Amino acid sequence: MNFCIFIPTYNASLHLDTLIPVLNQFGCSDKIYIVDSSSSDNTVSCFIDAGFNQVMVISAAEFDHGGTRALANCITDTDVVVFLTQDALPQTFNEVRKLIRVFEDNSIGAAYGRQIPYDSTNLFGKHLRYFNYPDSSYIRSYNDRELFGIKTTFISNSFAAYRRSAMDRIGWFKSGLILGEDVYAGAKLLQAGYQLAYVSDAQVYHSHSYTVFEEFKRYFDIGVFHQMESWILDEFGKPVGEGVRYIKSEFKYLIAHKAYNLIPEFFIRNFMKFLGYKFGIHHESLPKSWTLNFSMHYRWWDKFWSGRSGVK
């Protein structure tokens, strides 16, 4: 399958000692596209020195989760585009090839691989990966929404691939989203009759050890996304049932690891997620100072406010 790789970067130098050797295994640097948001470290020079000549630099203010990735439509020409984040590390380049094979099925519009947590990740971060990325592959269609609800649309651009012709049909990623450009595209692809594939044997290392307040911020932004793209919830269902299932799974995971000392944090963490999500859903009623403090993607709000009037 004819494919390329698209990687948005910003101050990525800490990851490049491990990522670049894997990318070099591709043997075709012209098919690896780097879009850097004016890093203040040596990210750009590291890629250029390593022989990658498809490097584009945009201003940090131009970065947009959906709009920046939609540049792939303009600067690439392959049948499939693989998206990778700077902190996602395939063990070898063969993991990318495993992901691409699923597109032999013409019904597949997009696919994503399994994310394995780094050893240093805390238990909460590890459980998130094991919950969202099981060891069995599957394919989901629009009709599966009755069984899986909002989870039907799930996909992660930390390691995902999209069929160009399918993305052309839905207009690629939407600009102006605070996050969730992958879920947005997944929902649109399902509506258009394509299927989404999860390929469990295509694996990358990727995880975070968020603090309690960072979890609050992340869920605040998810709430903002769900409020602004409420059609996804109307079409596929609200995340309540999935949230309950996650909480039960996380509690069992902590008990299985005898992490009894983390039980108080478990309750606090999940309450803060719930609170952050609710604030995000009602972000239009909040003062600007609150949204800036509550959001993980605080730079996004300047663009949001510039396009609106009467915001407090």
GUMARKOL-595739 format. One record per residue: residue in three letters; x, y, z of N, C-alpha, C in turn. Coordinates in pm, whole numbers, padded with zeros to 5 digits, always signed. Atoms other than C-alpha are relative to their C-alpha. Layout:
N
AlaXYZXYZXYZ...
//
This chain:
312
Met+00085-00119+00000+00000+00000+00000+00089+00125+00000Asn-00075-00124+00012+00133+00342-00099-00034+00092+00116Phe+00031-00081-00118+00165+00543+00223+00116+00093+00035Cys-00101-00091-00054+00349+00828+00394-00030+00021+00147Ile+00015-00026-00142+00396+00945+00751+00002+00150+00025Phe+00017-00142-00030+00290+01282+00890+00014+00017+00151Ile-00028-00018-00143+00429+01401+01226+00000+00148+00037Pro-00007-00137-00054+00337+01734+01392+00097+00001+00118Thr-00097-00006-00109+00616+01842+01627+00004+00138+00065Tyr-00030-00124-00073+00692+02103+01890+00092-00035+00116Asn-00100+00028-00103+01005+02093+02105+00010-00151+00028Ala+00003+00147-00005+01040+01722+02033+00137-00063+00022Ser-00137+00054+00001+01417+01684+02077+00021-00113+00100Leu-00016+00105-00099+01382+01467+02389-00041-00137-00052His+00051+00126+00054+01207+01202+02181+00076-00048-00123Leu-00052+00030+00133+01415+01210+01866+00115-00100-00002Asp-00107+00100-00004+01710+00996+01977-00053-00141-00018Thr+00061+00133+00017+01472+00700+01982-00091-00006-00122Leu+00095+00002+00111+01219+00802+01715+00069-00001-00136Ile-00064-00011+00131+01454+00895+01429+00059-00132-00048Pro-00050+00129+00050+01632+00556+01415-00111-00093-00051Val+00112+00081+00048+01292+00387+01378-00049+00051-00134Leu+00045-00058+00127+01186+00628+01104+00099-00030-00113Asn-00102+00029+00102+01514+00562+00923-00016-00140-00059Gln+00022+00136+00050+01408+00198+00886-00094-00001-00120Phe+00091-00011+00114+01147+00316+00634+00078-00002-00130Gly-00083-00004+00119+01426+00380+00385-00050+00093-00108Cys+00056-00094+00098+01228+00657+00216-00034+00129+00073Ser+00021-00120-00080+01274+00986+00398-00091+00101-00069Asp+00087-00094+00072+01087+01174+00123-00147-00023+00029Lys+00139+00031-00033+00768+01006+00244-00031+00022+00148Ile+00023-00035-00140+00805+01131+00602-00007+00152+00009Tyr+00026-00144-00002+00657+01477+00654-00005+00049+00145Ile-00007-00061-00132+00740+01687+00959-00059+00140-00010Val+00054-00136-00008+00528+01994+01040+00026+00051+00141Asp-00045-00048-00132+00693+02184+01325-00060+00136+00030Ser+00062-00126-00043+00523+02462+01520+00102+00094+00064Ser-00103-00095-00043+00833+02683+01551+00061-00039+00135Ser-00064+00047-00123+01013+02477+01815+00113+00092+00042Ser-00109-00082-00053+01254+02664+02040+00124-00084+00028Asp-00118+00087-00015+01485+02362+02065+00053-00038-00138Asn-00063+00037+00127+01675+02179+01790-00078-00107-00076Thr+00082+00101+00068+01384+01967+01664+00021+00002-00151Val-00009-00011+00146+01402+02097+01307+00138-00043-00050Ser-00136+00035+00044+01780+02068+01277+00029-00148+00018Cys-00020+00144-00021+01771+01714+01418-00055-00080-00118Phe+00059+00070+00114+01539+01600+01140+00079+00025-00128Ile-00075-00033+00123+01730+01784+00868+00136-00069+00000Asp-00130+00065-00010+02066+01652+00991-00011-00151-00022Ala+00020+00144+00016+01917+01300+00987-00043-00036-00142Gly+00030+00026+00139+01833+01338+00618-00145+00013-00040Phe+00141-00020+00034+01464+01426+00632-00016+00138-00063Asn+00009-00128+00071+01393+01695+00375-00142+00052-00017Gln+00139-00047+00005+01014+01718+00401-00036+00059+00136Val+00020-00066-00128+01017+01958+00696-00063+00137-00023Met+00070-00127+00012+00768+02243+00715-00009+00064+00137Val+00009-00074-00125+00777+02510+00986-00115+00100-00008Ile+00109-00096-00011+00463+02698+01086+00014+00072+00132Ser-00005-00071-00128+00415+02953+01361-00081-00077+00104Ala+00072+00069-00107+00299+02825+01699-00147+00041+00001Ala+00138-00049+00001-00013+03041+01662-00082-00067-00109Glu+00071+00066+00110-00100+02857+01339-00042-00142+00034Phe+00028+00140-00028-00107+02515+01502-00147-00021+00035Asp+00139+00036-00021-00448+02354+01503-00008-00152-00011His+00000+00147-00003-00515+01990+01595-00054-00059-00129Gly+00056+00051+00124-00735+01936+01293+00060+00065-00123Gly-00048-00073+00117-00618+02208+01055+00142-00033-00038Thr-00140+00033+00029-00249+02125+01087+00009-00138-00064Arg-00004+00135+00059-00311+01757+01017-00067-00003-00138Ala+00064-00006+00132-00536+01851+00725+00097+00048-00107Leu-00103-00036+00097-00221+01992+00561+00048-00121-00079Ala-00041+00123+00069-00150+01631+00472-00070-00013-00135Asn+00073+00005+00126-00412+01666+00202+00069+00082-00109Cys-00064-00091+00095-00206+01942+00040+00143-00040-00034Ile-00143+00021+00020+00152+01825+00084+00039-00145-00025Thr-00029+00141+00026+00121+01447+00041-00088-00048-00115Asp+00076+00051+00115-00007+01231-00245-00021-00151+00006Thr+00009+00145-00011-00019+00874-00113-00144-00045+00025Asp+00133+00057-00021-00319+00643-00087-00040+00002+00147Val+00024+00004-00144-00284+00624+00291+00097+00095+00068Val-00085-00088-00080-00150+00879+00541+00001-00052+00143Val-00018+00044-00138-00012+00758+00874+00034+00121+00086Phe-00028-00109-00093-00023+01007+01161+00064-00056+00127Leu-00076+00042-00118+00221+00979+01448+00031+00125+00082Thr-00043-00110-00083+00281+01206+01745+00145-00019+00041Gln-00143+00003-00028+00634+01291+01853+00037-00090+00117Asp-00030+00080-00119+00605+01097+02180-00049-00144-00011Ala+00040+00139+00023+00473+00775+02024+00116-00072-00069Leu-00120+00069+00048+00749+00521+01962-00031-00143-00043Pro+00009+00140+00044+00710+00210+01744+00130-00072+00035Gln-00122+00075-00028+00953-00066+01841+00086-00009-00125Thr-00066+00000+00130+01042-00106+01474-00097+00057-00102Phe+00087-00055+00103+00906+00033+01149-00102-00102-00047Asn+00094+00104+00039+00732-00299+01094-00138+00021+00062Glu+00128-00030-00063+00461-00177+01333-00087+00084-00092Val+00074-00084+00095+00363+00083+01073-00053-00087-00113Arg+00043+00087+00110+00349-00182+00800-00117-00089+00042Lys+00113+00079-00051+00120-00395+01018-00129+00080-00004Leu+00119-00086+00000-00118-00102+01048-00053+00020-00141Ile+00038-00028+00138-00119-00040+00674-00071-00119-00067Arg+00054+00119+00067-00209-00399+00579-00153-00006+00005Val+00144+00009-00015-00566-00357+00702-00075+00071-00113Phe+00065-00074+00108-00638-00122+00411-00017-00082-00128Glu+00032+00091+00110-00642-00420+00177-00151-00022-00008Asp+00147+00001-00004-01007-00423+00285-00048+00140-00039Asn+00041-00131+00052-01162-00142+00081-00105+00071+00085Ser+00102-00063-00084-01429-00080+00344+00062+00080+00116Ile-00066-00067-00112-01171+00047+00595+00035+00144-00038Gly-00032-00140+00024-01157+00426+00609+00116+00048+00083Ala-00108-00039-00090-00918+00456+00902+00033-00116+00093Ala-00044+00105-00091-00720+00237+01139+00093+00060+00103Tyr-00094-00045-00103-00531+00282+01462+00059-00120+00072Gly-00072+00110-00062-00280+00075+01651-00009+00003+00152Arg+00002+00015-00145-00228-00036+02007+00107+00086+00064Gln-00095-00081-00075-00060+00194+02257+00037-00073+00130Ile-00054+00067-00118+00160+00031+02521+00060+00105+00092Pro-00056-00102-00089+00245+00236+02830+00150-00018+00023Tyr-00140+00004-00041+00603+00326+02907+00009-00053+00143Asp-00017+00059-00133+00740+00149+03216-00011+00103+00111Ser-00002-00104-00104+00773+00478+03402-00137+00063+00025Thr+00133-00058-00014+00403+00563+03365-00066-00045+00130Asn+00069+00039-00123+00194+00569+03682-00115-00097-00031Leu+00102+00103+00019-00079+00308+03736-00125+00054-00069Phe+00118-00057+00064-00357+00544+03630+00023+00014-00151Gly-00033-00012+00142-00182+00613+03300+00010-00134-00069Lys-00010+00134+00058-00110+00245+03244-00138-00060-00021His+00135+00056+00015-00470+00145+03306-00073+00062-00118Leu+00066-00066+00113-00593+00403+03054+00038-00068-00131Arg-00045+00066+00123-00382+00237+02783-00057-00140-00010Tyr+00052+00136+00006-00487-00116+02875-00151-00002-00023Phe+00146-00006+00017-00854-00012+02887-00037+00035-00144Asn+00034-00048+00134-00857+00172+02554+00060-00083-00113Tyr-00072+00073+00104-00618-00058+02368+00018-00147+00040Pro-00007+00142-00040-00698-00426+02431+00089-00081-00095Asp-00091+00084+00078-00502-00718+02289-00069-00071-00116Ser+00073+00060+00112-00770-00820+02037-00041+00107-00100Ser+00038-00094+00106-00825-00643+01704-00151-00006-00024Tyr+00141+00000+00038-01169-00544+01581-00023+00104-00109Ile+00044-00096+00102-01351-00356+01305-00141+00043+00037Arg+00131-00051-00038-01649-00131+01375-00060+00084-00112Ser+00074-00073+00101-01915+00015+01150-00104+00090+00067Tyr+00103-00091-00051-02190+00273+01187-00107-00074+00079Asn+00105+00077-00068-02437+00002+01291+00041-00045+00139Asp-00048+00043-00132-02219-00086+01591-00027+00103+00109Arg+00024-00106-00099-02316+00241+01760-00105-00042+00102Glu+00104+00044-00092-02618+00067+01914+00058-00088+00111Leu-00064+00086-00100-02383-00171+02098+00110+00073+00076Phe-00117-00061-00062-02074+00042+02164-00015+00151+00026Gly+00024-00141-00027-02219+00395+02166+00112+00089-00051Ile-00103-00098+00037-01965+00680+02160+00134-00067-00025Lys-00127+00071+00018-01682+00425+02178+00018-00046-00144Thr-00009+00041+00140-01764+00330+01818+00089+00094-00080Thr-00075-00101+00074-01600+00653+01701+00145+00010+00042Phe-00132-00018-00059-01283+00604+01901+00112-00030-00098Ile-00121+00016+00079-00952+00646+01723+00103+00097+00059Ser-00103-00087-00056-00619+00801+01825+00106+00033-00102Asn-00099-00045+00097-00396+01010+01602+00143-00009+00052Ser-00137+00027-00043-00097+00923+01818+00062-00108-00087Phe-00045+00103+00095-00075+00625+01584-00121-00048-00078Ala+00119+00031+00080-00342+00611+01315+00030+00020-00147Ala-00016-00012+00145-00377+00583+00939-00136+00021-00064Tyr+00125-00036+00068-00640+00719+00700+00013-00023-00150Arg+00006+00016+00144-00741+00628+00346-00030+00136-00062Arg+00015-00133+00058-00703+00941+00132-00137+00019-00065Ser+00127-00016+00071-01012+00879-00081-00116+00014+00098Ala+00104-00012-00102-01223+00836+00234+00003+00138+00065Met-00013-00133-00061-01086+01156+00387-00044+00110-00097Asp+00050-00095+00099-01152+01341+00063-00152+00009+00004Arg+00146+00005-00001-01512+01232+00090-00060+00076+00118Ile+00055-00068-00118-01560+01375+00441+00061+00138+00021Gly-00059-00132-00014-01350+01689+00389+00116+00009+00096Trp-00115+00006-00089-01055+01578+00603-00034+00045+00141Phe+00022-00038-00139-01010+01698+00960-00058+00142+00007Lys+00059-00131-00018-01207+01994+01085+00096+00093+00073Ser-00083-00101-00067-01015+02309+01176-00078+00059+00118Gly+00063-00073-00109-01081+02493+01499-00044-00083+00118Leu+00036+00084-00113-01127+02196+01733+00106+00011+00109Ile-00095-00008-00110-00968+02217+02077+00078-00131+00012Leu-00059+00134+00012-00894+01842+02044-00104-00088-00068Gly+00100+00093+00051-01072+01532+01916-00016-00003-00150Glu+00010+00003+00146-00997+01576+01547-00008-00143-00053Asp+00005+00141+00041-00951+01198+01526-00139-00059+00021Val+00137+00048-00026-01288+01121+01687-00098+00064-00098Tyr+00084-00069+00097-01452+01382+01464+00007-00071-00136Ala-00017+00067+00129-01305+01217+01153-00057-00141+00004Gly+00054+00135-00013-01395+00872+01283-00152-00002-00012Ala+00146-00008+00007-01758+00973+01330-00047+00030-00142Lys+00036-00035+00138-01773+01129+00983+00020-00119-00095Leu-00027+00116+00085-01618+00820+00823-00106-00108+00020Leu+00105+00096-00028-01869+00594+00996-00131+00041-00067Gln+00121-00049+00065-02154+00813+00874+00005-00019-00151Ala-00017+00012+00146-02012+00792+00522+00003-00145-00047Gly+00006+00141+00038-02028+00411+00531+00130-00075+00011Tyr-00128+00068-00018-01664+00333+00606+00005-00067+00137Gln-00022+00067-00128-01541+00111+00886+00133+00047+00061Leu-00122-00033-00074-01279+00182+01154+00061-00128+00054Ala-00068+00122-00042-01019-00083+01234+00095+00029+00115Tyr-00100-00001-00106-00826-00138+01554+00093-00118-00023Val-00099+00103+00033-00505-00332+01482+00090-00019+00121Ser-00068+00014-00130-00376-00466+01812+00145-00043-00013Asp-00139+00043+00012-00055-00616+01676+00090+00107-00061Ala-00079-00117+00042+00057-00276+01538+00014+00088+00123Gln-00015-00056-00133+00205-00130+01855+00103+00112+00006Val-00096-00106-00032+00372+00187+01978-00001+00021+00151Tyr-00003-00045-00139+00484+00302+02319-00053+00142+00005His+00054-00135-00015+00277+00601+02423-00087+00005+00126Ser+00079-00013-00122+00142+00709+02762+00039+00128+00073His-00025-00119-00080+00123+00994+03012-00029-00031+00148Ser+00027+00008-00144+00139+01023+03389-00060+00135+00044Tyr+00063-00127-00032-00110+01305+03432-00023+00014+00151Thr+00039-00029-00137-00155+01469+03770-00152+00012+00007Val+00145-00013-00016-00505+01505+03914-00050+00125-00072Phe+00047-00122+00064-00531+01865+03792+00017-00005-00152Glu-00015+00018+00144-00397+01772+03449-00115-00084-00056Glu+00118+00077+00040-00677+01512+03430-00122+00091-00007Phe+00110-00096+00000-00923+01787+03521+00003+00083-00129Lys-00014-00083+00120-00789+02002+03237-00031-00080-00126Arg+00025+00083+00118-00796+01717+02987-00149-00025-00019Tyr+00144+00025+00010-01159+01638+03067-00079+00129-00021Phe+00063-00129+00033-01248+02006+03059+00001+00019-00151Asp-00011-00016+00144-01123+02016+02701-00088-00101-00075Ile+00091+00098+00061-01312+01696+02618-00144+00050+00007Gly+00134-00056-00014-01626+01861+02752-00025+00112-00100Val+00011-00107+00100-01561+02166+02531-00024-00060-00138Phe+00014+00067+00130-01520+01938+02229-00139-00060-00016His+00132+00063+00009-01840+01745+02305-00112+00103-00010Gln+00103-00103+00010-02038+02065+02352-00002+00062-00139Met-00009-00065+00130-01912+02217+02029-00037-00095-00114Glu+00035+00100+00101-01961+01893+01832-00105-00094+00058Ser+00102+00079-00070-02275+01777+02010-00070-00100-00091Trp+00061+00095+00093-02395+01602+01695+00058-00141+00016Ile-00062+00132-00020-02149+01322+01775-00071-00075+00112Leu+00073+00063-00110-02324+01256+02107-00142-00034-00041Asp+00137+00026+00047-02665+01284+01942-00004-00124-00089Glu-00004+00108+00098-02561+01035+01675+00045-00132+00061Phe-00061+00123-00049-02359+00786+01879-00023-00025+00149Gly+00028+00020-00141-02464+00838+02240+00095+00075+00091Lys-00080-00072-00099-02335+01016+02549+00098-00096+00069Pro-00106+00087-00055-02023+00889+02731-00026-00051+00141Val+00027+00036-00139-02199+00813+03061+00030-00148+00026Gly-00020+00143-00021-02206+00433+03027+00146-00041-00010Glu-00141+00029+00016-01849+00421+02904+00080+00048+00119Gly-00069-00054-00117-01738+00638+03194-00014-00089+00121Val+00023+00091-00112-01895+00406+03450+00081-00128-00017Arg-00078+00121+00028-01734+00105+03284+00149+00023+00026Tyr-00141-00033-00021-01397+00281+03294+00033+00007+00149Ile-00025-00015-00144-01423+00369+03664+00005-00136+00068Lys+00000+00135-00058-01511+00010+03756+00128-00075-00036Ser-00122+00068+00046-01222-00120+03548+00123+00054+00071Glu-00115-00061-00065-00976+00126+03701+00011-00044+00146Phe-00001+00043-00140-01078+00033+04055+00051-00144+00012Lys-00045+00140-00001-01031-00339+03981+00149-00009-00031Tyr-00141+00001+00039-00694-00261+03822+00089+00037+00120Leu-00077-00041-00118-00570-00083+04136+00001-00111+00104Ile+00007+00109-00098-00691-00367+04359+00088-00117-00044Ala-00080+00111+00051-00526-00626+04133+00149+00026+00019His-00140-00035-00020-00197-00437+04173+00029+00035+00146Lys-00015-00025-00144-00250-00406+04550+00040+00145+00030Ala-00031-00143-00018-00228-00027+04515-00107+00065+00087Tyr+00105-00049-00089-00457+00034+04810+00024+00144+00041Asn-00032-00138-00037-00275+00356+04891-00050+00101-00102Leu+00047-00090+00105-00405+00499+04562-00152+00012-00006Ile+00146-00004+00003-00773+00441+04641-00054+00141+00028Pro+00049-00137-00019-00824+00792+04790+00021+00087-00124Glu-00026-00077+00121-00659+00943+04482-00094-00042-00113Phe+00094+00051+00100-00881+00722+04265-00132+00078+00006Phe+00127-00072-00014-01193+00890+04406+00016+00148-00035Ile-00023-00141+00030-01046+01239+04388+00020+00022-00149Arg-00032-00013+00143-00914+01188+04036-00126-00010-00086Asn+00119+00018+00081-01244+01063+03898-00104+00108+00026Phe+00088-00114-00026-01441+01336+04071+00047+00122-00078Met-00054-00114+00074-01209+01594+03914-00022-00016-00150Lys+00032+00023+00141-01255+01434+03572-00144+00040-00029Phe+00142-00031+00016-01632+01457+03614-00024+00150+00007Leu+00017-00144-00017-01609+01815+03736+00056+00076-00120Gly-00060-00065+00116-01374+01916+03454-00087-00014-00123Tyr+00085+00024+00116-01602+01758+03194-00125+00088+00005Lys+00120-00081-00013-01909+01937+03329+00031+00148-00023Phe-00040-00139+00027-01727+02272+03333+00023+00021-00149Gly-00025-00011+00143-01619+02204+02976-00128+00007-00081Ile+00130-00001+00068-01974+02130+02862-00064+00138+00010His+00062-00131-00024-02080+02466+03010+00101+00114-00009His-00108-00098+00007-01767+02660+02912-00048+00138-00045Glu+00045-00129+00051-01967+02932+02740-00052+00090+00111Ser+00049-00079-00113-02099+03043+03079+00111+00044+00094Leu-00112-00028-00091-01753+03073+03235+00075+00127-00041Pro-00086-00115+00033-01533+03384+03258+00126-00048-00074Lys-00121+00034+00075-01227+03392+03034+00110-00052+00092Ser-00110+00039-00090-00991+03365+03330-00016-00144+00046Trp+00023+00138-00041-01153+03037+03433+00038-00097-00112Thr-00028+00091+00110-01131+02878+03090+00150-00013-00025Leu-00146+00005+00020-00763+02970+03057+00066-00088+00105Asn-00057+00080-00107-00688+02807+03392-00046-00146-00005Phe+00057+00134+00001-00910+02506+03331+00046-00083-00120Ser-00028+00069+00125-00790+02418+02980+00145-00045-00012Met-00134+00048+00028-00491+02205+02885+00056+00067-00126His-00040-00063+00126-00484+02377+02544-00037+00148+00004Tyr+00040-00138-00027-00498+02734+02667+00024+00093-00118Arg-00025-00087+00115-00351+02883+02348-00116-00001-00099Trp+00112+00013+00093-00655+02762+02157-00105+00107+00021Trp+00112-00089-00033-00882+03007+02335+00011+00136-00068Asp-00013-00127+00072-00739+03315+02164-00069-00009-00135Lys+00068+00019+00129-00861+03172+01833-00151-00010+00021Phe+00142+00018-00027-01193+03075+01987-00069+00134+00024Trp+00061-00129-00033-01259+03420+02131+00004+00097-00118Ser-00010-00092+00114-01143+03598+01817-00113-00023-00100Gly+00109+00030+00093-01424+03427+01629-00138+00017+00060Arg+00129-00015-00068-01696+03511+01879-00013+00142+00056Ser+00025-00129-00064-01851+03819+02031-00082-00023+00126Gly+00079+00009-00121-01998+03873+02374+00045-00105+00097Val-00053+00099-00093-01777+03619+02551+00044+00070+00126Lys-00032-00066-00126-01736+03700+02918+00149+00002+00026
//
